[in-house]
């Protein structure tokens, strides 16, 4: 995947070189196969957090992520996988507006 990719769907931008946050039931089979061929590991969102934009996480580099407070279960999975997850309340700014941390930024050069 591209370092400058932008995603707001069932798959996050890459979290690091080989990890993607996914909503697997909503991801196209072709996309899953492509990511597996490229040796990506998947962290699946908690399905109860789909409507609160759990896949919309901003990767800042060096295993640092920005995510919404509302997605505590998914954030716990990310932390268990070794990511430093910083959060902010998104109920008004993101969830009501339909865009999470990734959608609120311009493209970032990570590294």
N, C-alpha and C positions, 0 to 999 in steps of 0.2 A: 504494500500500500504506500501511497505517497506521503512524504513528510508534511506536505502542505494540504493534504486532503481535508475536506469539510463534510461532516456528516450530521444529520439530524434524523436518522431513521432507526431501523432495527439493529444497526451495528454502529458502534462508536468509531471515531477515528482510532488509529492504533494507540494503545496505551503505552506501549514501548515497542521494541524491535520485533517482538513475536507474540504479543498479547492483544486480544480484542475483547471488548465488552459487547455481548450480543444478547438479543432477544431471539433465541434460536427458532422458535416456532414461526416467527415472522420473516426469517432470513431465507432468501432464495437458495435452493439446493446448489445451484451453480456457484454462488458466492461462498457457501460453506466449503464446497469442494476446492475452490481456488485457494481459500485461506488455509485449508489443511495441506494442500500441496506445497504452500509456502511456509509450512511448519508453524503456523499460528496456534497458540493455545487460546481456548475460549474461557471467559468468565461469563456465566449467564446471569442476567438480571433476575431479581425476584419478580415473578409474574404479577404479583399484586402491586408492583410499582411501575408498571407499564404506563399508566395514565399520568404519572408524575415525572415523566421524561427520564427514567432511570438510565437509558442508554446515552443520554446527552451529558457526557463527562468531558471536560477539557483537560487534555494531557499537556502538562507544562514542561515535561522533560525530567530526566533523572528520577523516574518513578513518582513524581508529584502530580496530583490530580486535583481538579476543582469540580465539585459536584454539589447537588442540592441536598439540604438538610432532610428534606422529606423522604429521601430514599435510603433510610437507615439500614435496611436489610442488604441492599446491593452494596452500599458503602462498606458494610462489615465484610462482605465477600472480597471486596477490593483490598481492604486492609489485611485480611487473612492471606492474600496472595502477595503481600509485601509492598503494597503501594501506600504512599503518604497522601491520604485523602483530606483535603481542606473543603469545608462546606460553607454554604450561606443559605439563608431562607429564600426559597424561590416561589412561595405561594402566590404572591402578587405579581412580581416582575416576570417570572418565567412561565409558571403553569397556566395562569390566566391569559398570558400573551402567546403561549404556544412555542416558546423558544427557550432552551436551557443555556448553560455556560458556553457551549460551542457556538450556538447561534448568536450569542451576544458579543462575539469578538470578530475582529477582522482576522484574516489568515495570519498565523504565527509561524515564524521560523524557529523550530525547536532544536535544541542541541546543547 
